[in-house]
Amino acid sequence: MSRGHALVHDVLVALALVLVIEGIWPFLNPDGFRRVLLLMAAEDKRALRIAGLASMLAGVGLLYLVN
């Protein structure tokens, strides 16, 4: 497999894992998931952006530690 194909494969595997992991909570606890979504919808843009940034930084940090 060429380097380009390996990269595409790795990205697709990562995307598949994200979809599986993100689907666990609404599958196991749909009412709790709905409550959290409603709370998030009530937040202002700045709070959501800060939460998104914190999530991305945590992900980058975890990738750095793992690799």
Secondary structure as UniProt FT lines:
FT   HELIX           3..28
FT   HELIX           30..42
FT   HELIX           45..66
//
